[in-house]
Amino acid sequence: MPLAMRKKTFITAALTGSGSTQDRSDKVPRSPEQIANAAIDAAKAGAAVVHCHVRDPETGAPVRDVHLYREVVERIRASDTDVVINLTAGMGGDLVFGPPDAPLPLQAAGTDMVSGEERVAHLQACRPEIATLDCGTMNFAEADYVMTNTPGMLRDMAQRMTDLGIQIEIEAFDTGHLWFAKQLVEEGIIRDPVMVQLCMGVPWGAPDDMNTFMAMVNNVPSDWVHSAFSIGKHQMAFVAAAVLSGGNVRVGLEDNLWLERGRLASNAELVEKAAGIVTAMGVEIMTPAEVRAELNLVKRDPV
């Protein structure tokens, strides 16, 4: 594959995620105020897009409460800092089975399986410019659970997002997820311009070796906009890989806690380091306004 780097690329900052990282770094934002401040700081450091989950402000545990999303979004919109808001729609599809000799009934602790309508309730309340759609089912290694996204559920959620006028960011953790995403595009449920995030190195999805990454890239249609990331120690290496592949980049504490060995990072520091890599490769950093123009987004005013 010949190099076909973009002249300009945008950086997404994934601020807090839904993993159990809250007790491994005091820099992982928990409260809506902390998450909003992290978004603003990341934008000032060069992120054009901020990808937001919410957490219980007291425990730091991942949650999906609509009022917490609303507070995060309104704090960001009310600030003087411009940034494209991207909310997750990945929660509400977790199944935790019993042990192998008695998989049923499902375990109450950790199981969180709700309707498509409930999974996008915060999107209807907040109307972000972008929301993510995990385009497949997958085992997760952080805990013994299954991220469950059936074809029917994905069609339902995607149609709801499209009807709300929200740009869908397809999250693909393996090549089969890309295959189904193409089907949603063919059916007209996901509309142009199509945007996909290639999620590498998440057990047990696509590993983050270069052969697998290029297989993912080569399965992305040429008229789609793609971005990519890897988790942990390979996060910054994948900034360069994403740029070389003709894509955009994602960094942040959802995917990696460390700036360097022995030094915990903030979201803004990770964005700043990624921006340095991008510009050193001769590529310009896009502004939020430029991202909106490319992806046909409409900036929303505070409620």
Secondary structure, 3 states (H helix, E strand, C coil): CCCCCCCEECEEEECCCCCCCCCCCCCCCCCHHHHHHHHHHHHHHCCCEEEECEECCCCCCEECCHHHHHHHHHHHHHCCCCCEEEECCCCCEEECCCCCCCCCCCCCCCCEECCHHHHCHHHHHHCCCEEEEECCCEEECCCCEEECCCHHHHHHHHHHHHHCCCEEEEEECCHHHHHHHHHHHHCCCCCCCCEEEEEECCCCCCCCCHHHHHHHHHCCCCCCEEEEEECHHHHHHHHHHHHHCCCEEEECCCCCCEEECCEECCHHHHHHHHHHHHHHCCCEECCHHHHHHHHCCCCCCCC
